[in-house]
């Protein structure tokens, strides 16, 4: 598993290159039929587009601490940057394929400018069929010995356990933003915001939580503008410098349009709903 700044190989994460947040003036994009604003044309990725989407995420998370946590290990010091880049792109390609096949991937922009990978309620990519079809089974020999230990023994269990701890009974009933990334030269145009709001509106209509992990501290404020609240911080500690991941959730806004003039009422409904959940 963040915004425009990945990423998480499990999809989780999460350094989400979200630097693209120059907030748009409207939280309710107009219909995609209008070609004047590229942030309005949001669509679900097809299997044939996995490579283009993976290339976008690879660029977005090129310098992400979490992405490098698996490729730049001590036992890969003799590898060139070109070889590390190839591994990074391969990981992203497999993750995109897994989400296209078992979850949901959305894209905005004429040249795959921003891509978001989601796990909808009741979905996961933990089955062996997804692992084989996506190519993620190859991680077991593509990653170095240290990379495998970090990914399989530390990263995946930590994310799985943390998500269950934070969401409790809502773990399988929430929207999960695993990755979202914007090409470096496409940031600042509102693409990431458009993709996130496209799905959080659906989460609102279904009265569901939205969950994410972020490895980029600068993104917390951006997510906060979109209604996300920090829950806890977790760390990956097998590298010389620990990788910090911020866990955030967004509570659904019930019974109110997001562009409603009654912002106070909307927030009140949000808090009331969450209070009921916490008391359950």
Phi and psi in degrees as GROMACS dihedral restraints (atoms count N, CA, C in turn):
[ dihedral_restraints ]
;  ai    aj    ak    al  type     phi  dphi    fc
    6     7     8     9     1   -93.8    20    10
    7     8     9    10     1  -103.2    20    10
    9    10    11    12     1   -91.2    20    10
   10    11    12    13     1    17.7    20    10
   18    19    20    21     1  -156.3    20    10
   19    20    21    22     1   152.6    20    10
   21    22    23    24     1  -132.0    20    10
   22    23    24    25     1   134.7    20    10
   24    25    26    27     1   -71.2    20    10
   25    26    27    28     1   -23.0    20    10
   27    28    29    30     1   -85.5    20    10
   28    29    30    31     1    -1.9    20    10
   30    31    32    33     1    94.7    20    10
   31    32    33    34     1    15.7    20    10
   33    34    35    36     1  -107.8    20    10
   34    35    36    37     1   140.2    20    10
   36    37    38    39     1   131.4    20    10
   37    38    39    40     1  -124.0    20    10
   39    40    41    42     1   172.7    20    10
   40    41    42    43     1    22.8    20    10
   42    43    44    45     1  -110.4    20    10
   43    44    45    46     1    28.3    20    10
   45    46    47    48     1   -30.5    20    10
   46    47    48    49     1   100.4    20    10
   48    49    50    51     1   -58.3    20    10
   49    50    51    52     1    97.1    20    10
   51    52    53    54     1  -116.8    20    10
   52    53    54    55     1    11.2    20    10
   54    55    56    57     1   -55.7    20    10
   55    56    57    58     1     8.7    20    10
   57    58    59    60     1   -89.2    20    10
   58    59    60    61     1     8.8    20    10
   60    61    62    63     1   -83.9    20    10
   61    62    63    64     1    83.3    20    10
   63    64    65    66     1  -102.5    20    10
   64    65    66    67     1    98.3    20    10
   66    67    68    69     1   -48.4    20    10
   67    68    69    70     1   134.8    20    10
   69    70    71    72     1   -77.3    20    10
   70    71    72    73     1   159.7    20    10
   72    73    74    75     1   -78.9    20    10
   73    74    75    76     1   -15.4    20    10
   75    76    77    78     1  -124.6    20    10
   76    77    78    79     1   133.4    20    10
   78    79    80    81     1   -90.6    20    10
   79    80    81    82     1    -0.3    20    10
   81    82    83    84     1  -125.6    20    10
   82    83    84    85     1    87.2    20    10
   84    85    86    87     1   -55.7    20    10
   85    86    87    88     1   146.7    20    10
   87    88    89    90     1   -75.5    20    10
   88    89    90    91     1   166.2    20    10
   90    91    92    93     1   -53.0    20    10
   91    92    93    94     1   147.2    20    10
   93    94    95    96     1   -65.9    20    10
   94    95    96    97     1    -7.1    20    10
   96    97    98    99     1   -71.0    20    10
   97    98    99   100     1   -17.9    20    10
   99   100   101   102     1   -88.1    20    10
  100   101   102   103     1   118.6    20    10
  102   103   104   105     1   -84.5    20    10
  103   104   105   106     1     3.9    20    10
  105   106   107   108     1   -73.2    20    10
  106   107   108   109     1   -28.6    20    10
  108   109   110   111     1  -123.6    20    10
  109   110   111   112     1   112.5    20    10
  111   112   113   114     1   -63.7    20    10
  112   113   114   115     1   -20.0    20    10
  114   115   116   117     1   -74.3    20    10
  115   116   117   118     1    -8.1    20    10
  117   118   119   120     1   -87.4    20    10
  118   119   120   121     1   -17.5    20    10
  120   121   122   123     1   -96.0    20    10
  121   122   123   124     1    89.1    20    10
  123   124   125   126     1  -110.6    20    10
  124   125   126   127     1   134.1    20    10
  126   127   128   129     1  -142.9    20    10
  127   128   129   130     1   163.6    20    10
  129   130   131   132     1   -86.8    20    10
  130   131   132   133     1   135.4    20    10
  132   133   134   135     1   -68.2    20    10
  133   134   135   136     1   147.5    20    10
  135   136   137   138     1  -100.5    20    10
  136   137   138   139     1   160.9    20    10
  138   139   140   141     1   -57.7    20    10
  139   140   141   142     1   -33.3    20    10
  141   142   143   144     1   -70.5    20    10
  142   143   144   145     1    -8.7    20    10
  144   145   146   147     1  -106.7    20    10
  145   146   147   148     1     9.8    20    10
  147   148   149   150     1   -60.0    20    10
  148   149   150   151     1   -40.3    20    10
  150   151   152   153     1   -62.8    20    10
  151   152   153   154     1   -47.1    20    10
  153   154   155   156     1   -62.4    20    10
  154   155   156   157     1   -41.2    20    10
  156   157   158   159     1   -66.4    20    10
  157   158   159   160     1   -40.8    20    10
  159   160   161   162     1   -63.8    20    10
  160   161   162   163     1   -38.3    20    10
  162   163   164   165     1   -62.3    20    10
  163   164   165   166     1   -39.0    20    10
  165   166   167   168     1   -63.7    20    10
  166   167   168   169     1   -48.0    20    10
  168   169   170   171     1   -66.4    20    10
  169   170   171   172     1   -36.1    20    10
  171   172   173   174     1   -61.4    20    10
  172   173   174   175     1   -43.2    20    10
  174   175   176   177     1   -66.8    20    10
  175   176   177   178     1   -41.3    20    10
  177   178   179   180     1   -63.3    20    10
  178   179   180   181     1   -35.9    20    10
  180   181   182   183     1  -107.9    20    10
  181   182   183   184     1    22.2    20    10
  183   184   185   186     1   -54.2    20    10
  184   185   186   187     1   -42.7    20    10
  186   187   188   189     1  -108.9    20    10
  187   188   189   190     1    15.9    20    10
  189   190   191   192     1   -69.8    20    10
  190   191   192   193     1   136.1    20    10
  192   193   194   195     1   -62.6    20    10
  193   194   195   196     1   -38.2    20    10
  195   196   197   198     1   -69.5    20    10
  196   197   198   199     1   -42.8    20    10
  198   199   200   201     1   -60.7    20    10
  199   200   201   202     1   -43.3    20    10
  201   202   203   204     1   -72.1    20    10
  202   203   204   205     1   -18.3    20    10
  204   205   206   207     1   -61.0    20    10
  205   206   207   208     1   -28.1    20    10
  207   208   209   210     1  -100.6    20    10
  208   209   210   211     1   -22.2    20    10
  210   211   212   213     1  -101.8    20    10
  211   212   213   214     1   -29.9    20    10
  213   214   215   216     1  -107.1    20    10
  214   215   216   217     1    62.9    20    10
  216   217   218   219     1   -90.4    20    10
  217   218   219   220     1   165.3    20    10
  219   220   221   222     1   -59.0    20    10
  220   221   222   223     1   -36.7    20    10
  222   223   224   225     1   -84.7    20    10
  223   224   225   226     1    10.2    20    10
  225   226   227   228     1  -118.4    20    10
  226   227   228   229     1    18.3    20    10
  228   229   230   231     1   -61.7    20    10
  229   230   231   232     1   -25.5    20    10
  231   232   233   234     1   -83.7    20    10
  232   233   234   235     1    -4.1    20    10
  234   235   236   237     1   -82.7    20    10
  235   236   237   238     1   147.5    20    10
  237   238   239   240     1   -79.6    20    10
  238   239   240   241     1   164.0    20    10
  240   241   242   243     1   -63.5    20    10
  241   242   243   244     1   -32.5    20    10
  243   244   245   246     1   -64.7    20    10
  244   245   246   247     1   -39.1    20    10
  246   247   248   249     1   -69.8    20    10
  247   248   249   250     1   -39.6    20    10
  249   250   251   252     1   -64.7    20    10
  250   251   252   253     1   -38.1    20    10
  252   253   254   255     1   -64.2    20    10
  253   254   255   256     1   -42.7    20    10
  255   256   257   258     1   -60.0    20    10
  256   257   258   259     1   -41.1    20    10
  258   259   260   261     1   -65.7    20    10
  259   260   261   262     1   -42.4    20    10
  261   262   263   264     1   -59.5    20    10
  262   263   264   265     1   -46.2    20    10
  264   265   266   267     1   -64.4    20    10
  265   266   267   268     1   -40.8    20    10
  267   268   269   270     1   -61.0    20    10
  268   269   270   271     1   -44.5    20    10
  270   271   272   273     1   -59.6    20    10
  271   272   273   274     1   -47.1    20    10
  273   274   275   276     1   -63.2    20    10
  274   275   276   277     1   -38.7    20    10
  276   277   278   279     1   -61.9    20    10
  277   278   279   280     1   -44.9    20    10
  279   280   281   282     1   -63.8    20    10
  280   281   282   283     1   -41.2    20    10
  282   283   284   285     1   -65.8    20    10
  283   284   285   286     1   -41.6    20    10
  285   286   287   288     1   -62.0    20    10
  286   287   288   289     1   -45.8    20    10
  288   289   290   291     1   -60.0    20    10
  289   290   291   292     1   -39.0    20    10
  291   292   293   294     1   -63.8    20    10
  292   293   294   295     1   -39.9    20    10
  294   295   296   297     1   -75.9    20    10
  295   296   297   298     1   -35.8    20    10
  297   298   299   300     1   -64.5    20    10
  298   299   300   301     1   -37.0    20    10
  300   301   302   303     1   -82.0    20    10
  301   302   303   304     1   -35.9    20    10
  303   304   305   306     1  -120.5    20    10
  304   305   306   307     1    -8.2    20    10
  306   307   308   309     1  -131.1    20    10
  307   308   309   310     1  -126.0    20    10
  309   310   311   312     1  -151.3    20    10
  310   311   312   313     1   136.5    20    10
  312   313   314   315     1  -126.9    20    10
  313   314   315   316     1   129.4    20    10
  315   316   317   318     1  -119.2    20    10
  316   317   318   319     1   155.0    20    10
  318   319   320   321     1  -141.3    20    10
  319   320   321   322     1   151.5    20    10
  321   322   323   324     1  -143.3    20    10
  322   323   324   325     1   149.3    20    10
  324   325   326   327     1   103.6    20    10
  325   326   327   328     1   149.6    20    10
  327   328   329   330     1   -70.0    20    10
  328   329   330   331     1   -22.5    20    10
  330   331   332   333     1  -125.8    20    10
  331   332   333   334     1    44.8    20    10
  333   334   335   336     1    52.9    20    10
  334   335   336   337     1    48.3    20    10
  336   337   338   339     1   -66.0    20    10
  337   338   339   340     1   -34.3    20    10
  339   340   341   342     1  -143.9    20    10
  340   341   342   343     1   135.7    20    10
  342   343   344   345     1  -128.9    20    10
  343   344   345   346     1   138.3    20    10
  345   346   347   348     1  -124.9    20    10
  346   347   348   349     1   135.9    20    10
  348   349   350   351     1  -111.3    20    10
  349   350   351   352     1   127.4    20    10
  351   352   353   354     1  -125.9    20    10
  352   353   354   355     1   151.1    20    10
  354   355   356   357     1  -113.3    20    10
  355   356   357   358     1   110.2    20    10
  357   358   359   360     1   -70.7    20    10
  358   359   360   361     1   166.4    20    10
  360   361   362   363     1   -54.4    20    10
  361   362   363   364     1   135.5    20    10
  363   364   365   366     1    78.9    20    10
  364   365   366   367     1     1.5    20    10
  366   367   368   369     1  -110.2    20    10
  367   368   369   370     1   153.8    20    10
  369   370   371   372     1  -158.2    20    10
  370   371   372   373     1   171.2    20    10
  372   373   374   375     1  -123.9    20    10
  373   374   375   376     1    35.9    20    10
  375   376   377   378     1   -89.9    20    10
  376   377   378   379     1    -4.6    20    10
  378   379   380   381     1   -82.7    20    10
  379   380   381   382     1   155.9    20    10
  381   382   383   384     1   -68.6    20    10
  382   383   384   385     1   -27.9    20    10
  384   385   386   387     1   -64.0    20    10
  385   386   387   388     1   -45.9    20    10
  387   388   389   390     1   -63.4    20    10
  388   389   390   391     1   -40.6    20    10
  390   391   392   393     1   -60.3    20    10
  391   392   393   394     1   -40.3    20    10
  393   394   395   396     1   -74.9    20    10
  394   395   396   397     1   -48.4    20    10
  396   397   398   399     1   -64.2    20    10
  397   398   399   400     1   -34.1    20    10
  399   400   401   402     1   -81.8    20    10
  400   401   402   403     1   -20.1    20    10
  402   403   404   405     1    90.7    20    10
  403   404   405   406     1     1.9    20    10
  405   406   407   408     1   -65.7    20    10
  406   407   408   409     1   -19.7    20    10
  408   409   410   411     1   -61.6    20    10
  409   410   411   412     1   -24.5    20    10
  411   412   413   414     1   -70.9    20    10
  412   413   414   415     1   -14.6    20    10
  414   415   416   417     1   -57.6    20    10
  415   416   417   418     1   -27.9    20    10
  417   418   419   420     1   -68.8    20    10
  418   419   420   421     1   -17.2    20    10
  420   421   422   423     1  -127.0    20    10
  421   422   423   424     1   -14.0    20    10
  423   424   425   426     1   -75.6    20    10
  424   425   426   427     1   -38.1    20    10
  426   427   428   429     1   -76.3    20    10
  427   428   429   430     1   153.8    20    10
  429   430   431   432     1   -73.8    20    10
  430   431   432   433     1   174.9    20    10
  432   433   434   435     1   -57.6    20    10
  433   434   435   436     1   -46.2    20    10
  435   436   437   438     1   -66.9    20    10
  436   437   438   439     1   -38.5    20    10
  438   439   440   441     1   -62.3    20    10
  439   440   441   442     1   -40.7    20    10
  441   442   443   444     1   -64.5    20    10
  442   443   444   445     1   -42.4    20    10
  444   445   446   447     1   -64.1    20    10
  445   446   447   448     1   -40.7    20    10
  447   448   449   450     1   -65.7    20    10
  448   449   450   451     1   -42.1    20    10
  450   451   452   453     1   -76.4    20    10
  451   452   453   454     1   -52.1    20    10
  453   454   455   456     1   -85.9    20    10
  454   455   456   457     1   -34.7    20    10
  456   457   458   459     1   -93.7    20    10
  457   458   459   460     1   -23.0    20    10
  459   460   461   462     1  -115.7    20    10
  460   461   462   463     1   -58.8    20    10
  462   463   464   465     1   -62.6    20    10
  463   464   465   466     1   -57.6    20    10
  465   466   467   468     1   -61.2    20    10
  466   467   468   469     1   -47.7    20    10
  468   469   470   471     1   -62.0    20    10
  469   470   471   472     1   -39.3    20    10
  471   472   473   474     1   -63.6    20    10
  472   473   474   475     1   -45.4    20    10
  474   475   476   477     1   -66.7    20    10
  475   476   477   478     1   -42.0    20    10
  477   478   479   480     1   -62.1    20    10
  478   479   480   481     1   -48.7    20    10
  480   481   482   483     1   -68.0    20    10
  481   482   483   484     1   -38.2    20    10
  483   484   485   486     1   -66.8    20    10
  484   485   486   487     1   -43.4    20    10
  486   487   488   489     1   -60.3    20    10
  487   488   489   490     1   -43.6    20    10
  489   490   491   492     1   -66.5    20    10
  490   491   492   493     1   -38.4    20    10
  492   493   494   495     1   -64.9    20    10
  493   494   495   496     1   -41.7    20    10
  495   496   497   498     1   -75.6    20    10
  496   497   498   499     1   -44.3    20    10
  498   499   500   501     1   -88.4    20    10
  499   500   501   502     1   -19.8    20    10
  501   502   503   504     1    51.7    20    10
  502   503   504   505     1  -124.6    20    10
  504   505   506   507     1   -67.0    20    10
  505   506   507   508     1   -10.0    20    10
  507   508   509   510     1   -96.6    20    10
  508   509   510   511     1     6.8    20    10
  510   511   512   513     1   -55.1    20    10
  511   512   513   514     1   -44.6    20    10
  513   514   515   516     1   -94.6    20    10
  514   515   516   517     1     6.9    20    10
  516   517   518   519     1  -124.1    20    10
  517   518   519   520     1    27.9    20    10
  519   520   521   522     1  -130.3    20    10
  520   521   522   523     1   165.9    20    10
  522   523   524   525     1   -89.6    20    10
  523   524   525   526     1   136.5    20    10
  525   526   527   528     1  -122.4    20    10
  526   527   528   529     1   113.3    20    10
  528   529   530   531     1   -86.4    20    10
  529   530   531   532     1   103.8    20    10
  531   532   533   534     1   -83.1    20    10
  532   533   534   535     1   -48.6    20    10
  534   535   536   537     1  -141.7    20    10
  535   536   537   538     1   145.0    20    10
  537   538   539   540     1  -149.4    20    10
  538   539   540   541     1   129.2    20    10
  540   541   542   543     1  -146.8    20    10
  541   542   543   544     1   144.1    20    10
  543   544   545   546     1  -118.1    20    10
  544   545   546   547     1   139.0    20    10
  546   547   548   549     1   -56.3    20    10
  547   548   549   550     1   140.4    20    10
  549   550   551   552     1   -51.2    20    10
  550   551   552   553     1   -40.3    20    10
  552   553   554   555     1   -85.3    20    10
  553   554   555   556     1     5.0    20    10
  555   556   557   558     1  -114.6    20    10
  556   557   558   559     1     7.1    20    10
  558   559   560   561     1   -77.4    20    10
  559   560   561   562     1   158.6    20    10
  561   562   563   564     1    86.3    20    10
  562   563   564   565     1     8.1    20    10
  564   565   566   567     1  -111.0    20    10
  565   566   567   568     1     3.3    20    10
  567   568   569   570     1    84.1    20    10
  568   569   570   571     1    11.1    20    10
  570   571   572   573     1   -63.2    20    10
  571   572   573   574     1   -48.7    20    10
  573   574   575   576     1   -62.4    20    10
  574   575   576   577     1   -43.1    20    10
  576   577   578   579     1   -58.8    20    10
  577   578   579   580     1   -42.7    20    10
  579   580   581   582     1   -62.6    20    10
  580   581   582   583     1   -42.5    20    10
  582   583   584   585     1   -67.0    20    10
  583   584   585   586     1   -40.8    20    10
  585   586   587   588     1   -66.9    20    10
  586   587   588   589     1   -46.8    20    10
  588   589   590   591     1   -66.6    20    10
  589   590   591   592     1   -28.1    20    10
  591   592   593   594     1   -59.4    20    10
  592   593   594   595     1   -38.7    20    10
  594   595   596   597     1   -91.9    20    10
  595   596   597   598     1   -33.3    20    10
  597   598   599   600     1   -67.7    20    10
  598   599   600   601     1   -26.6    20    10
  600   601   602   603     1   -63.9    20    10
  601   602   603   604     1   -37.9    20    10
  603   604   605   606     1   -68.2    20    10
  604   605   606   607     1   -40.9    20    10
  606   607   608   609     1   -59.9    20    10
  607   608   609   610     1   -39.8    20    10
  609   610   611   612     1   -61.2    20    10
  610   611   612   613     1   -44.6    20    10
  612   613   614   615     1   -66.3    20    10
  613   614   615   616     1   -23.4    20    10
  615   616   617   618     1  -100.4    20    10
  616   617   618   619     1    -0.7    20    10
  618   619   620   621     1    59.2    20    10
  619   620   621   622     1    47.1    20    10
  621   622   623   624     1  -118.1    20    10
  622   623   624   625     1   151.5    20    10
  624   625   626   627     1   -75.2    20    10
  625   626   627   628     1   155.8    20    10
  627   628   629   630     1  -122.6    20    10
  628   629   630   631     1   133.4    20    10
  630   631   632   633     1  -121.9    20    10
  631   632   633   634     1   145.5    20    10
  633   634   635   636     1  -155.1    20    10
  634   635   636   637     1   162.4    20    10
  636   637   638   639     1  -122.3    20    10
  637   638   639   640     1   140.9    20    10
  639   640   641   642     1  -132.0    20    10
  640   641   642   643     1   133.2    20    10
  642   643   644   645     1  -100.3    20    10
  643   644   645   646     1    -1.8    20    10
  645   646   647   648     1  -107.9    20    10
  646   647   648   649     1   108.9    20    10
  648   649   650   651     1   -58.8    20    10
  649   650   651   652     1   -32.1    20    10
  651   652   653   654     1   -66.3    20    10
  652   653   654   655     1   -20.3    20    10
  654   655   656   657     1   -79.8    20    10
  655   656   657   658     1   -17.0    20    10
  657   658   659   660     1   -56.4    20    10
  658   659   660   661     1   -42.9    20    10
  660   661   662   663     1   -66.3    20    10
  661   662   663   664     1   -35.5    20    10
  663   664   665   666     1   -67.3    20    10
  664   665   666   667     1   -43.8    20    10
  666   667   668   669     1   -65.8    20    10
  667   668   669   670     1   -36.2    20    10
  669   670   671   672     1   -61.0    20    10
  670   671   672   673     1   -36.6    20    10
  672   673   674   675     1   -62.4    20    10
  673   674   675   676     1   -24.3    20    10
  675   676   677   678     1   -97.9    20    10
  676   677   678   679     1    11.0    20    10
  678   679   680   681     1    97.5    20    10
  679   680   681   682     1     3.8    20    10
  681   682   683   684     1   -83.1    20    10
  682   683   684   685     1   145.4    20    10
  684   685   686   687     1  -127.5    20    10
  685   686   687   688     1   137.0    20    10
  687   688   689   690     1   -68.4    20    10
  688   689   690   691     1   139.1    20    10
  690   691   692   693     1  -113.3    20    10
  691   692   693   694     1   -43.3    20    10
  693   694   695   696     1  -167.3    20    10
  694   695   696   697     1   169.5    20    10
  696   697   698   699     1  -120.8    20    10
  697   698   699   700     1   134.9    20    10
  699   700   701   702     1  -123.2    20    10
  700   701   702   703     1   163.8    20    10
  702   703   704   705     1  -136.1    20    10
  703   704   705   706     1   142.6    20    10
  705   706   707   708     1  -101.2    20    10
  706   707   708   709     1   126.1    20    10
  708   709   710   711     1  -121.0    20    10
  709   710   711   712     1    13.0    20    10
  711   712   713   714     1   -88.2    20    10
  712   713   714   715     1    -3.5    20    10
  714   715   716   717     1  -102.1    20    10
  715   716   717   718     1   169.4    20    10
  717   718   719   720     1   -59.7    20    10
  718   719   720   721     1   -38.3    20    10
  720   721   722   723     1  -111.6    20    10
  721   722   723   724     1   119.3    20    10
  723   724   725   726     1   -60.2    20    10
  724   725   726   727     1   147.0    20    10
  726   727   728   729     1   -99.2    20    10
  727   728   729   730     1   122.0    20    10
  729   730   731   732     1   -95.0    20    10
  730   731   732   733     1   135.1    20    10
  732   733   734   735     1  -129.1    20    10
  733   734   735   736     1   124.6    20    10
  735   736   737   738     1   -92.1    20    10
  736   737   738   739     1   126.6    20    10
  738   739   740   741     1   -95.3    20    10
  739   740   741   742     1   127.3    20    10
  741   742   743   744     1  -134.4    20    10
  742   743   744   745     1   148.4    20    10
  744   745   746   747     1  -132.2    20    10
  745   746   747   748     1   154.6    20    10
  747   748   749   750     1  -119.6    20    10
  748   749   750   751     1   125.5    20    10
  750   751   752   753     1   -84.4    20    10
  751   752   753   754     1   144.3    20    10
  753   754   755   756     1   -69.8    20    10
  754   755   756   757     1   145.1    20    10
  756   757   758   759     1   -93.9    20    10
  757   758   759   760     1   116.4    20    10
  759   760   761   762     1  -100.1    20    10
  760   761   762   763     1   137.7    20    10
  762   763   764   765     1    63.4    20    10
  763   764   765   766     1    27.4    20    10
  765   766   767   768     1  -150.9    20    10
  766   767   768   769     1   139.5    20    10
  768   769   770   771     1   -71.1    20    10
  769   770   771   772     1   143.3    20    10
  771   772   773   774     1   -68.2    20    10
  772   773   774   775     1   -22.2    20    10
  774   775   776   777     1   -98.5    20    10
  775   776   777   778     1    18.6    20    10
  777   778   779   780     1   -64.7    20    10
  778   779   780   781     1   145.9    20    10
  780   781   782   783     1   -74.8    20    10
  781   782   783   784     1   -14.1    20    10
  783   784   785   786     1   -93.2    20    10
  784   785   786   787     1    68.4    20    10
  786   787   788   789     1   -63.6    20    10
  787   788   789   790     1   -37.1    20    10
  789   790   791   792     1   -63.4    20    10
  790   791   792   793     1   -42.4    20    10
  792   793   794   795     1   -63.9    20    10
  793   794   795   796     1   -40.2    20    10
  795   796   797   798     1   -62.3    20    10
  796   797   798   799     1   -43.9    20    10
  798   799   800   801     1   -65.8    20    10
  799   800   801   802     1   -35.4    20    10
  801   802   803   804     1   -63.5    20    10
  802   803   804   805     1   -41.5    20    10
  804   805   806   807     1   -64.6    20    10
  805   806   807   808     1   -37.9    20    10
  807   808   809   810     1   -61.6    20    10
  808   809   810   811     1   -48.3    20    10
  810   811   812   813     1   -65.5    20    10
  811   812   813   814     1   -38.1    20    10
  813   814   815   816     1   -64.4    20    10
  814   815   816   817     1   -39.4    20    10
  816   817   818   819     1   -63.9    20    10
  817   818   819   820     1   -45.3    20    10
  819   820   821   822     1   -66.1    20    10
  820   821   822   823     1   -36.3    20    10
  822   823   824   825     1   -62.2    20    10
  823   824   825   826     1   -38.1    20    10
  825   826   827   828     1   -66.1    20    10
  826   827   828   829     1   -37.2    20    10
  828   829   830   831     1   -66.7    20    10
  829   830   831   832     1   -45.2    20    10
  831   832   833   834     1   -66.5    20    10
  832   833   834   835     1   -25.1    20    10
  834   835   836   837     1   -87.5    20    10
  835   836   837   838     1    -5.3    20    10
